[in-house]
Amino acid sequence: MTYQDINVKPIETESSFRMKAYKALKAAIMEMDIYSHEEEIRLEERQLSEKLGVSRTPIREAMTLLEQEGFVRSVPRRGIFVVRKSKQEVLEMITVWAALESMAARLACQVASDADIKMLRENVRAFADRDPENFVSEYSEANLAFHRLIIRISGCQLLVETTDNLFPHMRGVRKVTIGQDHRAQRSIVDHTKIVEAIEKRDTDLAERLVREHTLGLARHVEAHGDFLD
């Protein structure tokens, strides 16, 4: 039996801390309501170091990675801030999301299991006998879960990864707008039709309904998105 020497490097503890800090910070940013207030969200290095139980070095390295991915921005002598998009940038992101999620819906018609579709149906049924406008916060979370579920059951990991980078902004905008102009009630109606189309494995209809649903958000932001300026 022959053994071949493998050129491996020792595991760097600091590198491990960097990735753990990166994952923890990214997860936290994904759950933030970025547009629920006018001020930018500032990330304080010392506070994060204490909360995560690591030194400032891996925090700084994690911030560098997050800045490269567009989640945060560094301002000299001011600090690190979670990125807020302009109204035009948000409209473009919604357009891209519409394209990606509508393709995900098409793929879901082809590959989603009955159990996957059941989860979509249960998401909608949770508000069948309740007015979502009386439970805006709860419905907002269900709404976000619905759209992420469509992408997940598409079976396309690249779609999941691509939309992850857009999600903090889509989450923030949807959280702000879902309680406006009876959007929650219309959302339930749209979601019901989308689930029915996926259940029927009607690829063209599911794709069109998801695209139109998301572009409806773009039209609303175009008309009422002053909070983004």
trRosetta pair geometry for C-beta under 8 A, 3 or more apart (Angstrom, degrees):
i j d omega theta_ij theta_ji phi_ij phi_ji
9 12 7.9 -6 130 -34 111 94
11 15 7.5 -133 -179 60 64 117
11 16 6.7 37 167 -46 105 120
12 15 3.8 74 83 4 109 113
12 16 6.8 -179 94 -12 59 80
13 16 5.6 -54 -154 33 36 113
13 17 6.5 34 150 -17 68 103
14 17 5.5 -52 -149 37 36 112
14 18 6.3 44 149 -27 66 102
14 57 6.3 -36 -153 111 119 129
14 58 6.1 -160 -169 -69 71 99
14 61 7.9 99 157 3 97 157
15 18 5.4 -48 -150 29 34 117
15 19 6.7 28 155 -14 64 102
16 19 6.1 -57 -152 37 31 105
16 20 6.4 29 152 -16 65 108
17 20 5.6 -56 -145 39 33 111
17 21 6.1 33 155 -19 67 107
17 54 4.8 149 -170 -139 120 137
17 55 7.5 44 145 35 157 82
17 57 7.9 63 96 86 130 92
17 58 3.9 -106 119 -73 101 162
18 21 5.8 -58 -149 38 27 109
18 22 6.2 31 152 -23 64 108
18 57 7.9 -66 -79 124 95 79
18 58 4.2 -138 -80 -141 56 89
18 61 4.2 -43 -130 96 120 133
18 62 5.7 -175 -166 -58 65 79
18 65 7.8 115 165 -14 103 134
19 22 5.3 -48 -143 35 33 117
19 23 6.3 32 157 -18 65 103
19 62 7.8 166 -90 -96 15 96
20 23 6.0 -53 -147 37 29 108
20 24 6.3 27 155 -16 63 110
20 52 7.7 146 120 -175 99 118
20 54 7.4 149 84 -54 114 148
20 58 7.5 12 56 163 86 145
21 24 5.8 -58 -145 40 30 110
21 25 6.0 24 159 -15 66 111
21 48 7.8 83 -157 153 108 113
21 52 5.7 68 -112 170 86 162
21 54 5.8 -101 -70 53 118 154
21 58 4.6 142 0 136 144 105
21 59 5.5 -126 -172 -89 150 50
21 61 7.5 97 68 69 132 88
21 62 4.0 -120 109 -43 104 150
22 25 6.1 -61 -144 40 24 106
22 26 6.1 21 159 -17 63 111
22 61 7.7 -68 -58 111 106 81
22 62 3.9 -157 -73 -135 67 95
22 65 5.1 -4 -123 69 129 144
22 66 6.8 -173 -141 -48 81 92
23 26 5.9 -56 -142 38 27 109
23 27 6.2 29 157 -21 63 107
24 27 5.9 -55 -149 35 27 111
24 28 6.5 27 153 -19 62 107
24 52 5.9 140 92 -114 158 117
25 28 5.6 -54 -149 35 33 112
25 29 6.4 32 154 -19 66 105
25 43 7.7 49 -149 -144 118 148
25 48 7.1 25 -93 -154 111 135
25 59 7.9 117 -57 -142 140 72
25 62 5.4 121 19 145 140 131
25 63 7.5 -78 147 -77 170 62
25 66 6.2 -77 112 -61 125 147
26 29 5.7 -53 -147 36 33 111
26 30 6.4 40 152 -26 64 104
26 66 6.3 -163 -79 -102 86 107
26 69 8.0 10 -111 74 119 154
26 71 6.6 -103 -118 -96 78 174
27 30 5.6 -51 -151 29 31 117
27 31 6.9 17 154 -10 62 108
28 31 6.1 -69 -157 40 32 103
28 32 6.8 48 146 -44 66 99
29 32 5.5 -38 -152 4 40 121
29 66 7.3 133 -14 -151 158 133
29 71 5.3 66 138 -176 165 123
29 72 7.5 -110 -102 -54 148 94
29 82 5.9 174 -132 -124 105 118
29 168 5.6 -28 144 -101 86 145
30 164 7.5 -37 -111 -166 127 82
30 167 6.0 18 -145 100 92 120
30 168 5.5 -107 -116 -76 41 90
30 171 7.3 96 178 0 58 156
31 171 7.8 -96 -127 149 26 162
32 41 6.4 -73 -170 -13 146 174
32 82 6.3 -57 91 -159 165 169
32 168 6.4 21 55 -152 93 107
32 171 7.9 111 72 96 50 128
32 172 7.1 -4 108 -78 75 108
33 36 3.8 21 136 -13 120 128
33 37 8.0 83 108 -1 101 81
33 171 7.5 -111 -104 129 54 96
33 172 5.6 128 -163 -120 45 77
33 175 5.2 -101 -129 97 103 160
33 176 7.7 130 -173 -53 102 84
34 41 6.7 -99 -127 -1 67 126
34 82 6.0 -132 -118 126 105 127
34 84 5.9 173 164 -100 112 80
34 168 6.0 74 -27 157 133 97
34 169 6.6 -46 50 -102 147 54
34 171 7.8 95 9 81 97 91
34 172 3.8 -51 44 -93 88 154
35 84 6.9 123 -85 -138 78 105
35 169 7.9 68 -28 -147 118 61
35 172 4.1 110 10 156 95 112
35 173 5.9 43 32 -77 153 53
35 175 7.4 150 61 63 92 101
35 176 5.2 -67 104 -32 109 141
35 227 6.1 97 173 127 105 116
35 228 6.7 -21 -137 -89 130 76
36 172 7.0 -121 -27 -153 76 85
36 175 6.4 -47 -70 111 106 124
36 176 6.1 -163 -91 -80 60 95
38 227 7.5 -120 -90 -159 75 78
40 81 4.6 8 152 -163 130 129
40 82 6.8 178 -176 56 82 71
40 84 5.8 -122 -108 -9 87 123
41 81 6.5 132 75 -160 51 71
41 82 4.2 5 67 26 109 120
42 78 7.9 -111 -121 153 123 87
42 79 5.4 53 -160 97 110 138
42 80 7.0 118 -161 78 64 53
42 81 5.4 -41 -100 -98 60 77
42 82 8.0 -125 -71 4 18 78
43 48 6.3 23 177 -46 97 135
43 63 7.4 179 95 -108 142 117
43 72 6.6 -38 10 -128 139 139
43 79 7.1 -174 63 156 60 111
43 80 4.6 -41 59 93 104 107
43 81 7.0 -180 7 -96 83 23
43 82 6.7 103 -36 -43 105 81
44 47 4.1 55 88 17 111 116
44 48 6.5 166 84 -14 56 87
44 79 7.1 -29 -98 -156 55 145
45 48 5.9 -62 -148 38 27 109
45 49 6.3 31 155 -23 65 107
45 56 5.6 48 162 -139 113 107
45 59 5.6 130 -152 122 82 139
45 60 7.1 22 -135 -69 127 78
45 63 7.8 -50 -100 -39 96 148
45 79 7.6 -145 -20 -145 95 100
45 80 7.2 98 -59 14 89 122
46 49 5.6 -52 -149 32 32 116
46 50 6.5 29 155 -17 64 105
46 56 7.1 -27 -90 -89 54 116
47 50 5.9 -56 -152 36 31 109
47 51 6.3 26 154 -16 66 110
48 51 5.7 -57 -142 40 32 109
48 52 5.9 13 165 -3 68 114
48 59 5.3 129 103 -136 119 132
49 52 6.4 -67 -139 47 21 97
49 54 6.2 -106 -146 78 67 61
49 55 6.4 -9 -149 -176 117 19
49 56 5.0 -41 -85 -78 141 66
49 59 5.3 -81 -75 -32 82 148
50 53 7.5 23 -180 -71 28 43
52 59 7.1 154 46 -83 143 102
54 58 5.0 -48 149 54 139 127
54 59 6.6 158 91 -43 108 88
55 58 6.4 99 66 13 75 88
55 59 7.5 -133 108 0 45 97
56 59 5.1 -62 -153 41 46 119
56 60 6.0 48 152 -24 78 102
57 60 5.9 -54 -150 33 29 109
57 61 6.5 24 155 -14 64 107
58 61 5.4 -54 -142 41 38 113
58 62 6.0 43 156 -23 69 103
59 62 5.8 -54 -148 35 28 111
59 63 6.4 32 151 -21 62 106
60 63 5.6 -54 -150 34 32 114
60 64 6.7 38 150 -24 63 100
61 64 5.6 -47 -154 27 35 115
61 65 6.9 35 149 -15 63 101
62 65 5.7 -54 -156 35 36 111
62 66 6.3 32 149 -16 68 108
63 66 5.6 -56 -144 41 34 111
63 67 6.1 37 154 -23 67 104
63 72 6.1 -67 -155 77 81 148
63 74 7.3 91 151 -72 118 108
63 80 5.5 -75 -150 -117 134 156
64 67 5.8 -53 -147 34 29 111
64 68 6.6 32 152 -21 62 104
65 68 5.7 -54 -153 33 32 113
65 69 6.6 20 152 -9 65 109
66 69 5.7 -61 -148 44 34 107
66 71 4.3 -70 -176 62 92 118
66 72 4.7 42 120 16 114 108
67 70 7.6 56 -175 -67 31 20
67 71 7.3 -92 -75 54 28 70
67 72 5.2 -63 -79 78 71 83
67 73 6.3 109 -131 -104 96 35
67 74 5.9 -15 -106 -18 148 98
67 80 7.8 -102 -69 -138 112 107
69 165 6.4 -129 176 -124 101 110
70 83 6.1 -52 168 16 66 167
70 165 6.9 63 61 -172 117 109
71 82 6.9 -44 160 -141 72 73
71 83 6.1 -166 172 15 20 111
71 165 7.9 -112 -65 -145 91 73
71 168 6.9 90 -132 13 91 156
72 80 5.3 17 170 180 131 101
72 81 6.4 156 -159 80 80 36
72 82 5.7 -54 -103 -102 77 41
72 83 6.1 -153 -107 -26 18 85
73 80 7.3 164 81 -153 34 60
73 81 5.6 -21 60 63 83 88
73 83 5.4 94 -19 -84 102 89
74 79 7.7 -108 -144 143 62 26
74 80 5.5 -29 -100 -100 68 74
75 78 3.9 -22 102 58 115 120
75 79 6.4 6 56 54 92 43
75 80 7.7 172 19 -89 74 25
75 81 6.3 25 -5 0 116 114
78 81 7.6 -12 120 -34 113 113
81 84 8.0 -50 145 -4 113 89
82 168 7.8 -124 -176 163 117 146
84 228 7.9 -177 167 -148 104 70
85 89 3.8 -129 -174 97 107 124
85 90 4.8 140 102 -58 123 78
85 93 6.6 14 159 -12 175 139
85 169 5.5 30 5 -130 130 138
85 228 7.2 -23 95 -158 72 114
86 89 4.6 95 51 8 76 104
86 90 7.0 -139 93 -6 39 87
86 228 6.4 98 -178 153 35 103
86 229 7.3 44 -156 -105 78 54
87 90 5.8 -56 -149 35 30 111
87 91 6.4 32 153 -21 64 104
87 221 7.0 174 -156 159 86 101
87 225 4.9 131 -132 120 108 125
87 228 4.0 128 -78 97 76 128
87 229 5.5 -15 -27 -63 122 80
88 91 5.7 -52 -149 33 33 113
88 92 6.6 32 152 -17 64 104
89 92 5.7 -55 -152 36 33 111
89 93 6.4 34 150 -20 66 105
90 93 5.5 -53 -147 36 34 112
90 94 6.4 37 153 -21 67 102
90 169 6.3 -151 -115 170 84 120
90 173 5.8 137 -163 -79 128 144
90 221 6.1 -125 117 175 120 151
90 225 6.9 -170 80 -161 140 147
90 228 5.7 -95 6 -134 145 153
91 94 5.8 -50 -148 33 31 111
91 95 6.6 35 151 -21 62 104
91 218 5.6 89 -145 -150 76 95
91 221 6.1 -170 -85 100 80 125
91 222 6.3 70 -107 -75 128 86
91 225 7.7 -155 -60 27 95 170
92 95 5.6 -52 -151 33 34 114
92 96 6.5 33 152 -17 66 104
93 96 5.7 -53 -149 37 34 110
93 97 6.2 37 151 -21 66 105
93 166 5.4 165 -167 -146 107 109
93 169 5.6 -1 129 101 166 138
93 170 6.8 -139 137 -62 116 85
94 97 5.5 -52 -146 37 32 114
94 98 6.4 41 152 -26 64 101
94 170 7.2 135 -95 -108 69 90
94 173 7.4 -90 -72 97 112 160
94 214 6.3 -179 -179 165 85 93
94 215 7.4 128 140 -106 106 41
94 217 5.6 -144 -151 98 134 107
94 218 4.3 170 110 -80 137 92
94 221 6.6 168 -24 23 158 147
95 98 5.7 -48 -152 28 30 115
95 99 6.9 29 151 -16 61 102
95 215 7.3 50 -108 -105 63 84
95 218 6.2 66 -63 -97 73 150
96 99 5.8 -55 -156 34 35 111
96 100 6.3 27 152 -14 68 109
96 166 6.7 -156 92 -97 117 152
97 100 5.7 -60 -144 42 33 107
97 101 5.8 20 164 -11 71 111
97 163 6.7 89 -124 -127 83 99
97 166 5.7 -170 -77 135 102 151
97 170 5.7 116 -94 -93 159 136
97 214 5.8 -146 106 -169 97 142
98 101 6.4 -57 -133 43 22 100
98 102 6.0 22 164 -19 61 113
98 210 7.5 160 -155 131 64 77
98 211 5.0 79 175 -143 99 64
98 214 3.8 -176 -97 94 85 128
98 215 5.2 55 -116 -54 156 79
98 218 7.2 -49 -38 -25 136 128
99 102 6.2 -60 -144 37 21 108
99 103 6.6 19 157 -15 59 108
99 211 7.3 45 -85 -117 38 103
100 103 5.9 -60 -155 37 29 108
100 104 6.4 32 148 -22 65 106
100 151 7.2 20 137 -113 101 114
100 159 5.8 155 -174 -147 101 93
100 162 6.3 -150 -128 101 146 124
100 163 5.6 176 125 -72 148 105
100 166 8.0 151 34 27 152 151
101 104 5.1 -48 -147 34 39 118
101 105 6.4 45 152 -23 67 98
101 147 6.2 -35 -128 -163 145 93
101 150 6.0 59 -163 100 94 129
101 151 6.0 -68 -113 -70 77 95
101 163 7.3 86 -65 -103 84 143
101 210 5.3 -137 123 163 96 125
101 211 7.8 168 81 -78 86 53
101 214 6.0 127 57 -49 133 150
102 105 5.6 -45 -149 30 35 114
102 106 6.7 40 148 -20 62 101
102 207 4.6 73 175 -163 91 69
102 208 7.4 68 -149 -66 121 17
102 210 4.5 172 -99 88 65 108
102 211 3.8 20 -84 -60 145 90
102 214 7.4 -120 -45 22 96 130
103 106 5.4 -49 -152 33 37 115
103 107 6.4 35 151 -15 67 104
103 154 7.4 56 117 -141 71 146
103 159 7.0 -151 93 -107 109 134
103 207 7.0 39 -83 -127 32 106
104 107 5.7 -56 -149 40 33 109
104 108 6.1 40 151 -27 66 105
104 150 5.3 103 115 135 119 87
104 151 4.5 -54 -142 -110 165 54
104 153 7.9 98 170 65 99 64
104 154 3.7 -94 -151 -60 76 142
104 156 6.8 -128 -109 40 78 117
104 159 5.3 152 -83 165 105 153
104 210 7.7 -128 64 153 85 166
105 108 5.4 -48 -144 31 32 117
105 109 6.9 41 153 -26 61 96
105 150 5.5 -16 -80 -174 78 122
105 154 7.5 -49 -38 -87 21 105
105 194 6.8 -83 -132 -163 136 105
105 197 7.7 30 171 99 119 120
105 198 6.5 -105 -162 -81 84 108
105 206 4.3 -157 153 147 110 102
105 207 5.4 172 84 -86 108 47
105 209 7.5 -137 161 66 163 88
105 210 4.2 176 -21 -15 153 151
106 109 6.0 -49 -163 22 32 113
106 110 7.3 17 146 -9 60 107
106 203 4.8 57 -147 -164 77 92
106 204 7.9 44 -113 -73 101 28
106 206 6.3 164 -80 87 46 107
106 207 4.3 23 -64 -73 101 113
107 110 5.7 -66 -159 40 40 109
107 111 6.0 -17 164 20 78 112
107 154 3.9 63 83 -159 124 88
107 155 6.1 -136 152 42 119 92
107 156 5.8 2 142 -20 174 116
107 159 7.8 -170 31 -12 152 159
108 111 6.7 -81 -128 56 26 76
108 112 4.3 26 -170 -35 75 125
108 116 7.2 -144 -156 131 100 135
108 117 8.0 132 164 -81 108 85
108 150 6.0 -83 -39 -160 156 68
108 153 4.8 59 -124 104 107 98
108 154 5.0 -64 -55 -88 79 59
108 155 7.8 156 -92 -1 53 87
108 198 5.5 -23 114 -138 115 122
108 206 7.1 -128 68 155 103 151
109 112 7.1 5 -63 19 13 108
109 197 7.5 -57 -90 137 120 80
109 198 5.5 -129 -85 -134 74 62
109 201 4.7 121 -175 -149 89 53
109 202 6.5 -114 -134 56 142 28
109 203 4.4 -162 73 -85 152 69
109 206 5.2 175 -55 26 123 153
110 201 7.2 100 -77 -153 39 99
110 203 6.7 29 -47 -88 93 119
111 153 7.6 177 93 159 87 70
111 154 7.1 69 57 -178 119 34
111 155 4.4 -48 111 -6 150 147
112 116 4.1 -123 -168 85 96 140
112 117 5.6 108 130 -50 126 87
112 153 4.3 40 -111 160 108 117
112 154 7.6 -27 -62 -82 96 27
112 155 7.5 -146 -70 -30 56 103
112 198 6.6 7 46 177 150 116
113 116 4.7 109 53 -1 72 100
113 117 7.3 -142 96 0 43 85
113 153 7.8 -120 26 -151 69 109
114 117 5.8 -56 -150 40 35 109
114 118 6.2 44 149 -28 66 104
115 118 5.4 -48 -147 30 33 118
115 119 6.9 39 152 -23 62 97
116 119 5.9 -53 -162 26 33 111
116 120 7.1 31 145 -14 63 102
116 149 7.8 164 -170 173 83 98
116 153 4.0 126 -173 -130 134 132
117 120 5.5 -49 -156 33 42 114
117 121 6.4 43 147 -20 69 104
117 153 7.7 144 -60 174 55 161
117 195 7.1 124 -167 -160 84 85
117 198 5.8 -172 -119 119 106 111
117 199 5.6 125 -177 -90 140 73
118 121 5.5 -53 -148 38 35 113
118 122 6.2 35 154 -20 67 105
119 122 5.8 -52 -144 37 31 110
119 123 6.5 40 152 -27 62 102
119 149 6.1 -146 117 -160 118 142
119 153 7.8 173 58 -61 123 137
120 123 5.6 -52 -155 27 31 116
120 124 6.9 23 152 -12 63 104
120 146 6.8 85 -138 -143 75 81
120 149 6.0 177 -84 117 80 134
120 150 7.2 73 -104 -75 124 75
120 153 7.6 -80 -45 11 115 156
120 194 7.9 -110 178 108 131 97
120 195 4.8 174 131 -113 115 105
120 198 6.7 17 78 69 167 147
121 124 5.9 -60 -156 38 34 107
121 125 6.0 29 152 -19 69 112
121 195 5.4 132 -84 -176 66 143
121 199 7.6 59 -67 -69 117 125
122 125 5.5 -54 -136 41 34 112
122 126 6.6 55 158 -42 63 92
123 126 6.2 -43 -164 5 27 116
123 142 5.8 158 -168 -172 88 96
123 145 6.2 -157 -129 101 130 109
123 146 4.9 157 142 -89 148 90
123 149 6.8 -166 -39 21 156 158
123 191 7.4 -103 107 172 105 138
124 127 7.1 -81 -177 43 40 89
124 128 7.2 66 134 -63 71 88
124 146 7.4 80 -62 -111 75 130
124 188 6.8 124 -152 -153 85 73
124 191 5.0 -177 -100 122 110 116
124 192 5.4 137 -170 -83 146 68
124 195 5.7 -104 -11 -16 148 151
125 128 4.8 -15 -153 -28 54 122
126 130 7.9 -37 137 33 59 124
126 142 6.1 -144 73 -127 139 148
127 130 4.9 -88 -147 64 63 96
127 132 5.1 25 -165 -72 146 94
127 135 7.4 -152 -115 63 108 129
127 139 6.1 55 -87 -108 149 107
127 142 6.9 156 -29 94 121 163
127 188 5.8 -111 98 -110 126 128
130 134 6.8 -117 177 61 90 111
130 135 6.1 11 150 6 130 134
131 134 4.7 73 81 2 98 106
131 135 7.5 139 88 10 56 87
131 185 7.3 -21 -157 -88 78 101
132 135 5.9 -80 -148 60 43 86
132 136 6.9 84 153 -93 73 48
132 139 3.9 82 -157 -98 103 162
132 184 3.8 -150 108 157 119 118
132 185 6.2 -177 46 -71 107 52
132 187 7.2 -86 86 62 167 110
132 188 5.8 -180 -17 -45 137 124
133 136 6.2 14 -149 -68 38 92
133 179 7.1 113 -137 -138 73 72
133 182 7.0 -40 -76 -123 134 61
133 184 5.1 163 -71 62 67 135
133 185 6.3 -21 -35 -43 109 97
135 138 4.3 -38 166 47 104 116
135 139 5.3 109 101 -26 87 96
136 139 5.9 -60 -139 43 26 106
136 140 6.0 37 158 -32 64 105
136 178 6.3 149 -164 107 91 103
136 179 4.3 27 -148 -90 145 110
136 184 6.2 -113 -115 -66 76 152
137 140 5.7 -49 -150 25 27 117
137 141 7.1 24 154 -14 59 100
138 141 6.1 -57 -161 33 34 107
138 142 6.6 29 147 -14 67 108
139 142 5.3 -56 -147 41 41 113
139 143 6.0 49 151 -27 71 103
139 178 6.8 -172 103 157 100 135
139 184 5.4 66 113 -149 150 121
139 187 7.8 126 160 80 118 136
140 143 5.6 -51 -148 32 29 116
140 144 6.6 29 154 -16 62 103
140 174 6.9 147 -156 129 89 91
140 175 5.3 72 -176 -121 138 65
140 178 4.8 164 -101 55 90 158
140 179 7.6 -38 -66 -40 116 90
140 184 8.0 -67 -66 -102 67 110
141 144 5.8 -53 -151 36 33 110
141 145 6.3 34 151 -20 65 107
142 145 5.6 -55 -147 38 32 114
142 146 6.4 42 151 -29 65 102
143 146 5.7 -48 -152 25 30 116
143 147 7.0 21 156 -11 62 103
143 174 6.3 -159 114 165 125 128
143 178 6.0 177 31 -116 165 141
143 184 7.7 -105 -60 -125 138 76
143 187 5.9 -13 -117 164 122 149
143 191 7.8 -123 -121 -64 72 141
144 147 6.2 -60 -155 37 32 105
144 148 6.4 24 154 -12 67 110
144 171 5.7 43 -124 -118 134 85
144 174 6.2 147 -79 94 88 144
144 175 7.8 2 -56 -64 126 84
145 148 5.9 -61 -145 43 31 107
145 149 6.0 36 155 -27 67 109
146 149 5.8 -58 -150 32 25 113
146 150 6.9 29 153 -22 61 100
146 191 5.8 -37 -173 -130 157 129
147 150 5.9 -45 -153 26 35 113
147 151 7.0 30 151 -13 62 103
147 170 7.7 -123 111 147 152 135
148 151 5.7 -56 -155 38 38 111
148 152 6.2 37 149 -22 70 107
148 163 7.7 176 -117 120 71 133
148 167 7.4 44 -92 -121 110 128
149 152 5.5 -53 -143 36 34 111
149 153 6.1 21 163 -11 69 108
150 153 6.4 -63 -144 41 24 99
150 154 7.0 44 150 -42 58 96
150 194 7.6 -42 -95 156 137 133
150 198 7.9 -135 -124 -75 94 152
150 210 6.8 161 173 -118 160 139
151 154 5.8 -40 -163 2 35 119
151 159 5.5 -153 -162 133 94 110
151 160 5.8 137 141 -92 107 63
151 163 5.4 -78 -141 37 162 159
152 160 6.1 63 -99 -99 61 116
154 159 5.5 -16 78 63 146 154
154 160 7.9 -172 52 -48 108 84
156 159 4.1 63 96 5 112 113
156 160 7.0 170 97 -12 62 82
157 160 5.3 -51 -153 34 42 116
157 161 6.2 37 152 -17 72 105
158 161 5.7 -53 -144 40 34 109
158 162 6.0 34 157 -20 67 108
159 162 5.9 -55 -141 38 28 110
159 163 6.2 18 164 -10 64 111
160 163 6.4 -66 -148 42 22 101
160 164 6.4 36 152 -35 61 104
161 164 5.6 -45 -152 17 31 120
161 165 7.6 29 155 -17 58 97
162 165 6.5 -58 -171 27 35 107
162 166 7.4 17 143 -3 65 108
163 166 5.4 -61 -153 44 49 108
163 167 6.0 72 147 -55 75 93
163 170 7.9 -24 -172 11 90 152
164 167 5.5 -34 -146 -1 32 123
166 169 6.1 -72 -175 48 58 104
166 170 5.5 51 137 -21 90 115
167 170 5.5 -61 -136 44 35 109
167 171 5.7 40 163 -25 72 106
168 171 5.7 -54 -146 35 26 114
168 172 6.4 25 156 -19 61 108
169 172 5.7 -51 -144 36 32 111
169 173 6.3 26 159 -13 65 107
170 173 6.1 -57 -143 41 28 105
170 174 6.0 24 160 -15 65 113
171 174 6.1 -62 -144 41 23 106
171 175 6.1 27 158 -24 63 109
172 175 5.8 -55 -148 31 26 112
172 176 6.7 19 157 -14 62 107
173 176 6.0 -59 -152 37 32 107
173 177 6.0 6 162 -2 68 118
173 217 7.3 96 128 172 119 120
173 221 6.4 -7 -168 -95 128 131
173 225 7.9 -9 -141 -121 110 111
173 228 7.8 10 -105 -76 103 121
174 177 6.2 -69 -134 49 28 97
174 178 5.7 43 168 -47 69 105
174 217 7.0 -34 -94 -136 82 141
175 178 6.5 -37 -135 8 19 113
176 179 8.0 -90 168 32 29 93
176 180 7.7 11 138 -16 65 122
176 227 6.2 -141 178 80 152 157
177 180 5.2 -65 -158 30 55 119
177 183 6.1 15 144 32 83 170
177 217 6.8 118 97 -147 153 89
177 220 5.8 110 -167 123 137 133
177 221 6.8 -69 -78 -75 152 80
177 224 7.3 126 -122 90 103 121
178 183 5.5 -131 -148 94 37 118
178 184 5.4 68 168 -75 85 86
178 187 6.9 -14 -141 -25 92 156
179 183 7.3 -22 12 47 7 103
179 184 6.5 16 -97 -33 44 119
180 183 5.7 30 70 -2 64 120
180 220 7.2 138 92 -177 121 126
180 224 6.4 176 152 131 153 159
181 220 6.8 -164 54 -135 145 117
181 224 7.2 -159 -23 -29 134 163
182 185 4.9 -34 -179 34 90 116
182 186 6.2 89 125 -18 86 99
183 186 5.7 -62 -148 44 37 108
183 187 5.9 47 153 -32 70 106
183 220 6.7 37 -93 -114 132 163
184 187 5.5 -52 -149 29 29 118
184 188 6.9 33 154 -22 61 98
185 188 6.0 -49 -158 26 34 111
185 189 7.0 30 149 -14 63 104
186 189 5.6 -54 -155 36 40 113
186 190 6.3 38 150 -18 70 106
186 216 7.8 -130 131 152 133 152
187 190 5.7 -57 -147 39 32 110
187 191 6.1 32 156 -21 68 107
187 213 7.8 90 -129 -162 65 111
188 191 5.8 -55 -144 36 28 111
188 192 6.4 33 155 -24 62 105
189 192 5.9 -54 -154 30 29 113
189 193 6.8 23 153 -14 62 106
190 193 5.9 -60 -154 38 33 108
190 194 6.3 34 151 -22 68 107
190 209 6.9 164 -167 177 83 98
190 213 4.5 128 173 -111 141 116
190 216 7.7 -136 -86 29 158 153
191 194 5.5 -54 -147 35 34 114
191 195 6.4 34 156 -19 67 103
191 213 7.9 101 -65 -137 56 153
192 195 6.0 -55 -151 34 29 109
192 196 6.5 29 152 -19 63 107
193 196 5.6 -54 -149 36 33 114
193 197 6.4 34 153 -21 65 105
193 209 5.6 -151 116 -145 107 145
194 197 5.8 -56 -152 34 31 111
194 198 6.5 26 153 -14 65 106
194 206 6.3 84 -156 -141 68 74
194 209 4.9 -171 -91 117 76 130
194 210 5.8 87 -127 -70 124 79
194 213 6.8 -29 -61 -28 130 153
195 198 5.8 -57 -148 39 33 108
195 199 6.1 38 152 -23 67 106
196 199 5.6 -52 -146 34 31 115
196 200 6.4 23 156 -12 64 108
197 200 5.9 -61 -149 42 30 106
197 202 4.7 -89 -162 63 77 109
197 205 4.3 -144 -137 109 124 108
197 206 3.9 172 123 -74 119 74
197 209 5.7 166 1 14 157 144
198 201 7.2 31 -177 -80 37 36
198 202 7.8 -93 -68 43 20 71
198 206 5.0 91 -69 -113 69 138
200 205 7.6 6 74 59 124 138
202 205 4.0 7 126 33 122 117
202 206 5.8 142 85 -21 73 90
203 206 6.0 -60 -142 39 25 108
203 207 6.1 23 162 -18 63 111
204 207 6.0 -59 -149 37 26 111
204 208 6.3 20 157 -15 63 111
205 208 5.8 -59 -146 39 29 108
205 209 6.1 27 159 -19 67 109
206 209 6.0 -56 -143 37 27 109
206 210 6.3 23 161 -15 64 109
207 210 6.3 -61 -150 38 25 106
207 211 6.3 22 157 -17 63 112
208 211 5.8 -59 -146 39 29 111
208 212 6.1 24 160 -15 67 110
209 212 6.0 -57 -143 40 27 107
209 213 6.1 32 156 -24 63 109
210 213 5.6 -53 -146 34 29 115
210 214 6.4 20 160 -12 64 107
211 214 6.2 -64 -151 40 27 103
211 215 6.1 20 157 -13 66 113
212 215 5.8 -57 -139 43 30 108
212 216 6.4 45 153 -33 62 99
213 216 5.7 -50 -161 20 28 118
213 217 7.6 30 144 -17 58 95
214 217 5.6 -42 -165 24 45 114
214 218 7.1 47 140 -18 65 98
215 218 5.0 -41 -154 29 49 119
215 219 6.6 53 147 -21 68 96
216 219 5.7 -48 -151 32 36 112
216 220 6.6 37 149 -19 64 104
217 220 5.6 -55 -150 36 34 112
217 221 6.3 32 153 -17 68 106
218 221 5.8 -55 -146 38 31 109
218 222 6.2 38 152 -25 64 105
219 222 5.5 -50 -149 32 31 117
219 223 6.5 18 156 -9 64 109
220 223 6.0 -66 -150 43 29 102
220 224 5.8 -32 172 33 70 111
220 225 7.6 105 121 -48 61 91
221 224 6.8 -79 -119 62 22 70
221 225 3.9 43 -174 -61 68 130
221 228 7.3 39 -169 -13 103 143
222 225 6.5 19 -52 9 12 119
225 228 4.7 -7 164 11 99 121
225 229 7.6 108 124 -23 79 88
226 229 5.7 -52 -161 24 52 112
